[in-house]
């Protein structure tokens, strides 16, 4: 409202009320709301609200002085008032106030209550994030970055206990459950449907087959080996090849296989494990960056959700509260925090809880994006601090400016911000302009350099892969078996004898049929097969039928296995 519109009001009470609001807002724009001349004018308006002439005179006397102050600020190129010095004290240096050059530092509490960083590409968002991460590392607060541009690897030369994981060196099994296995399968099915556009009936089919595979591996009975995505693919191919499978059912299986194939084609090496790098193992590193620059958008989104689910489970299972324990850095935050994502699915509610309950869980989020308007309201309403760099879109400029608490003159400055300047707002206080220093990161690390740097750090991590036999070979020599007691002979040796006998006498059966005929679970059967394969007692052959079916795997007893089988049968009879 302009003064001319204000003075046209006829009702004295309304005129006094609007005058009070108008005068206070103008004083706040230039940082003079606590000055004595403004406070005296407000007291006059309150005391003589029934007298329009006195109210008008009080407004006019102060308005001229405020306009002069406003003109001085505009001519100096900084229409922002200086911030309260009490806001600038903290542990994490952000920059320096333009004009006074006072240092601006955020407390751990501000980080714990989430930080939003907005700006177009190349405006300085990553530089500021790196600056914050280096200081968090010095304070022994770990972090996780979900990096879609391969920019955080450059911190390796500055952070001693840092790890960079990409699909070439990472090991992650999506079928390794966190928490209750049934809940995990449901979550996994929801994320696949969401990111790969599965139809409800296909999702239901995938869920049923994954549940059956869990049973084969005894996952529900606290089994220690989990099926991998490669195992799921083989299982689905086997189910599709059965004569009893209908054409409709087979079509849904092929849709599931199409999704799995797209994952294995892009990140098959990463998924080729039964147990990947756990969050507990990664907690030994102060900072971990998950690189996903060369992946499709849907795979990036899917992997980030799974990783964040692991982190959520760790944060919310801790006993410490209201203390910053770990920080997550989210580049291109709309991938996880877009409004539409939470309207279409309830499987990502944990992301909402991680942001809204961040303070109690000890998790702090640094959220950066070019398009703030696309983020969900619960994210924007749970930011203790916002920092805005240069923006080009008028829509984004206006929305971001209002979110920061800027007036019209201040909003105009967003378009003309140059590196290293930004506009900052802390906990709802008036915004101010800040100069961001350059982080000490000076060069980009190449892929070859990255491999050399992280190889020793990967050696400290453990994973179990179904394609690699990590257990020592068990030698079943005659001397080793001589002192075995009756109970062992009737148990362990009988199990091996039955397995070898079934392979020798019914060579036409495939692997799954052998397991079924011996009443062995998939997990137990695979364990027995690996033991006898590793010791050269059997050999595995691939049989091509010539038809459009998946080649069948057949087992055959070797000469060594046949001799051992005869010896075991003799010992069991004697026992």
N, C-alpha and C positions, 0 to 999 in steps of 0.2 A: 504494500500500500504506500502511495506517495503522500506527502504532506497536504497537497491540494485536496485529495480525496478525503483525507482525515478531517480537515477543517470544514468540510461540507456536511458532516453529521449533525443532526438537529438535537437528538436526545442527549442531555448532559451526561447521564450515567454511561451511556454507550461511548460517547466521545472521550470520557475520562479513561475508560477501560482500554479502548483502542489506542489512545495516546500512550498509556503505560506500556503496552505490548510493543508498539512501534518504537518508542524511545529506547527500551531495553534491548531490542533486537539490533538497532543501529549501533548502540554502544558496544554490544558483543562483537559485531563485525570488525571493529577497529581495536578491540581489547581494552576498552575504557569503562566497562560496566562497574568496576569497583572504585572508580575515581569519585572524589567527594562532590564535584559539581553535578555529576550524573545522579548520585544518590540523593542529593538535596532536591533536585528537580522531581525525582520520583516521589519523595516525601510530600512535596507540594501538590502533586497530582492526586495522591491518596487523601490528603487532608482537605482539599478543596474540590473534590470530585463533582460537587453540585454547582461550581462556578466555572463555566466554559472559558471565560475571559482569562482567569488566572492560570487555568490549565494550558491554554494556547500560548500564553506568554512564557510559561515554564518550558514548554516544548521548543519554542523559537529560540530562547536563550541558549539552550544546550545544543540544538540541531546544528547551528552555524559552526560551533566549535568541533562537533563530530565530523562535519563535512570537511573541514580543514585538515583534520587528522587523516581522514580517508584519502584526500587528495595527495597528501605527503607520501602516504604508503604506495599509492598508485604510481607516482612519479619516481619513486625509488625502485620500482619493479618488483616489489614484494608486498602484495596486499594482505599478508598474513600477520597476525599479532604474535608476539613472542610467547612460547609455551610456559606453563608453570614450571619453575625449576625442580619442584618435587617429582614431576613426571619423568625426568630425564636420568634419574639415578637408578642404576641397575648393574648387571654383570655382563651383558652382551652389548658391545658397542655397535650402533647402527650407523651413526654419522655425526654431522655437526649442524646446528641450527643456522640457517642462512640469515645473516645480519649480525647476530651476537657471537657466532662461532662456538657456542656452548656445546659440549659433547652430549649426544643422545644415546642412552643405554637402556635396554630393556631388562627387566628382571626375569628370573626363571619362571615366576608366576605368569608373566605375560606370555611366555612361550608355552607354558602348560595349558593356557587358555586359548591357544591357537593364534596364528599369525597369517594374515592374508596379504599377498603381494600381487599387484596387478600391473600390466604393461604390455605393449606390443612386443613382437619378436625383436631381440637385440637392444632392448631399452635398459637392461641392467638387472633383471630379475635373478638370473643365475649367479651373477657376481655377488649380489647381496646374500643369496642362499649359501654360497660357499664361505663368505665372510662369517656368517652365523655358525656354520658347521665347524669351522676351525676353532672358534671360541668354545663351542659346546664340547669339543674333543679335549680341550685344555681343562675343562671343568669335569671331565670324566663322565659325561652324559652321552650314551650311545645314540646312534641314529640309523635310520633306514631310508634310502632314496630309491624311488621308483622312476628310473631314468630312461626316457624315450629318445634321448639325443646323444647319449654317450659323453656327457659333459662332466660328470662327477668323478670319472676315473682320474682326472687331472689332479685330484687331491691326494693321490697315492704317495707323491713325493713329500707331502706335508703331514700326513697322518700315518704313524708307524703301524698301528693295528687296524688297518683298513683292508677290506676284501671287496673285489669287484667280481660279480657273477654274471655271466651271459650264457646263452644256450649251449655254447661250445664247452664250457668248463663247469657249469652248474649241474647238480643232480637233484631232481625233485620228482617225487611220485605222487600224483594227484589222488591215487587210490589208497594212500597211507592215511588213515583217519586221524582226525584231531577230536578228542572227546568221544562221544558215543558213535560207533560205526554206522548205525542206521541213520542218525541225524546227519552225519557227514555225507553219506550217499545221497540223501535228499537234497542237501545243499549243493552237492556237485551236479546233480541232475538239473537243479534250478539254474545254476550258472551256465551250464551247457545250453539249455533252452534259451536263455536270455541272450547269450553272445553269439550263438550259432543258429538262431531262429528255428529250433526244433519244434515240430508240432507236438501237441500234448500226448497223442498216442505213441509217437516215437520216443518221447521222453519217458513215458511209462514203460515201454519195452526196454529201453536202456537200463532203467532202474531195476527191473526184474532180473535181467541177465547179470548186472553187476552184483546184485544181492546173491544170486546163485554162485557166482565166482567167489564171493566172500565166504560162503559156506564151504566151498571146496578147499579153501585155504585156511579154514578154521579161524577166521578173523573174529567171529562172534564168540569163540571159545578162547580168547586171549592168545591167538596164534601170533607167533613172532615174525613170520614172513608174510608180507602182503603181496597181492598180485600187482603186476605193473600194467601199464597201458598196452604193452606188447602182448602180455598174457591175455588181456581182455580182447584184443584183436583176434588172436588165435582161437579163443573160445567162441567168439561170434561167428568166425568163419566155419568152425566145426558145427555150430548150431544151424547155420544157413545151409550146410551141405547135407543135413539129415533128410531122409525121404519123408519123414513125418511132418516136416516144416511146411506149412501152407505158403502159397504164393504171396498172399497179403502179409503174412508174418515175415517172410523172407525179404520183402521190399522194405519193411521198417528196419530190419537188421542191416540191410545195405546202406540205409540212410545213416544209421549209427556208425557203420564202418567208414562212411565217407568223412564224417567229422573226425573220427580217430585217425584216419589216414592223413587228413590235413594237418593234424597236430604232429603226427610222427614225421611227416615230410619236413615240417618247419623246425621242430624241436625234439626230434626222435632221440637224439643222443642224450639230451637232458632228461628225458622221461624213461630211459632204459635202465631202470633200477627198481628194486623192491622196497628199498628204504633210502631216501635221499638225505641231504644235509638238513638236519633238524634245527629248529629255532634255538634249542639249548646249545648246540654246537656253535652256531653263528653268534651266540651271545658272548663268546670269547673275543670277538672283534668289536672295536669301538665304533666302527662305521662300516655298513655294508651297502653297496650300490647294486641294484638289480638292473642290468642293461637289457633293453628290449627294442633297440632302434630299428632293427631289420625285420621285425615281425609285423604281421598284419594287425590292424586295429583290434579285431575281435580276439585274437590270441593275447595281445597286450592286456586288454581289459580282463580277460579270463584269468591269466596268470597273476595279475595284480590283486584280484579279489581273493584268490586262493592264498597268496602270500600274506595278505592282510588278515585273513581269517586265522592263520597260525599266530600272527602277532597279537590279534585281539584275544585269543585264548590265553596267551601268556600274560598279557597286561591285566586281564580281568581275573586271573587266578592268583595274582600276587596279594600279599597281605599288607604291603605298604600303601598308604593312601595320601593324597594331597601333596605329593612330592614328585617333581619331574624325574621320571626314570628313563624315558626313551622318547625320541623325536622322529616323526615321519615326514619326509619331504615329498610332496606330490606335484610334479610338473604336469601341465595340462590337466588340471584337476577335474574338468568337466567329464572326463572319462569315468570317474568314480562318483562324482557328486552332482551330476546333472539332475534337474528336477524330474524329468521323465523316468529316470531309472528307478526312483523310489515309488512312483505311482504304479509301475507295471509289475513289481515283484516285491515279495516280503523276504526273499532270501538274502537281501543285502541290508537288513535292519541292523546287523551288527556294525556296519559302517556308520550308521546314524548314531548308534550308542557310543562308538569309539570317539566321535566328535563331540556329542552333547554331554557325555560323561567323562570328558578328557581329564578334568582336574582330579576327579576321584580315582581314576585308573592310573594316573602318572604318565599318560600319553599326551604329548604335544604335537600338533600338526602345523607344518608350514605349507600353506596352500598357494600355489601360483597359477595364474591363467591370464590369457589375453582377453577373454570374454567373461567378465564377472556376471553378466546378466543370465548366463546359462546355468549358474550354480543354484542348488536348492536353497530354500530359505533357512533351513536349520543350520546350514554351514555359515551363511552370512550373519546369522543372529548369534553365532557363538565364536566371534572373533574379538579378542581383546585389543588387537592392534591391526591397522591397515596401512599399507604403504603403496602409493600409486606412482608409477613412472609414466612416461609419455604414452598417450593413446591417440588414435586417429579417428575412430568412429564417433560421430556426434552423439549417437545413442549411448555408447559405452561411457563417453566423457560425462554426460549429464548424470547417468545412473551412478557412476562411481563417485562423482563429485558430491552428490547428495548423500551418498552413503558415508562419505568422509566428514560430512557436516560443513561443506564449503558453501559460500554465498556465490552470487552470479559472477562477480569479478574474479573470485578464486577459482571457480570452475573453468573459466577461460584459460587459466594458466596451464591446465593439464595438457592442452594441445601443443603448447610451446616449450614444454619441459625438455631440457637437453641433458645428456649424460654428463655428470653423475647426479643430477638433481631429481628429487622426488617430493611428493606431498605425503605427510604422515599424520595419522590420527590415532590417539591412544585412549582407549576406554571411554569413548564418547566425549572427550574434551575437544576444544577447538583445534582445527588442523593447523599445521605449520609446515614450512618448507625446510627440507633437510638436504645436505650434501653427503652423498654416499662415498666413502673411500674405496679405492680399488683393492680387491683381494690380492694376496701375494701369489696366487696361481698365475703363472706366466706362460706356460706352454701346454700343447696338447699331446697326450701320450698315444702313440700308435699301437696297433694291434699286436705287433711283434714285441714291443716294449712291455705291453700289458701282460702278455703271456709269461715273459721272463720275470716280471715283478711278483706276480701272484702264485707262480708255481710252487715256491716253498711254503706259502701259506695254505694252499690247497692240500698239501701233504699232511697237515694236521687234522683234516676233516675225514670222517669215515662215512661210507655208504655201502650198501649191500646190493649187488647187481645179480640178476638171475642169469646173465650171460657170462659171469665170471665165477669160478669156483674159488672162494676165498678160504675155505676150510682145508686143513691138511688132509692129504690122502690117507685112507685107512687101509693098511696092509693086512690082508686076511691070510697070513701064512699058516702052515701046519703047526709050527712051533708056538705061534701066538694063540692058537685055538685049543692046544692040548690042555692047559690048566683051567679052562673055562668051566664054571660050575654047572650043575644040572639045570638050575633055573634059567641061566643065560642060554644054554643050549636049546631049551624048550621054547625060549622067547625069541631072542634076536636071530639065532641061527635058523630057527624054523621059519621066521619071516623071510629071510634071504632065500632059503631053500624053496619056499612056496613061490616066491617071485621068479627065481631062475627056472623053476620047473614049468611055470605057466608060460614063460617066454620060449622055452625049449619045446614043449609039447604042443602049444597052440600058437605057432608062429604067424598064423593068419590074422590074429587080433592086433588092432592098433593099440597105442599107449593108453588111451582113455578106457578102452574095453578091458585091458589087463587090470587097471586100477579098480574098475567096477567089479570085475569077477572076484577080486581078492578083498572086496569091501574096504578099500583104501581111500582115504580122502585125497584130493589133489595135492595137498601139501605133503602128506606122508608119502604118497607115491612118488612125487618128484624127489624127495629126499633119498628114498631107496634107490631110485634110478641113478641119481648123481653119484651115490656111493659105488655102485657096481660099475658104472661107466668109468669113473675115475681110476678104478683098479683094473680095468681091462677085462672085466668078466662078461660084458655084453658089448655089442656095437649097435649103433642106431643107423638105420637106412631110410632113405626117402623113396617111396614107391609111387610112380606115376601111372595112373590108371588109363590114360589116354582120353578120358572124358573130361567134360568141363567141370571138374571138381578139384578141390584143393588136394595137392599131393598128400598121401598118407605116410605117417612115420611108423615104421616097424622096427622091432627089436629082435636081435639074434644073439644067442649064447655063443661066446668064443670058445676055443679049445681049452683055454685056461679056466674059463667059467665052468665048462662041463666037468673038468677034473675036480674042481673045488666042490661042485654040486654033488658028485659021487661021494667025495670024502665027508661032506656035511651029512648026507643021508645016512652014511655008515655010523657017524658019531651020534646022530639023533637016535638011531635004532639001539645003539649000545647004551645010551643014557636012559 
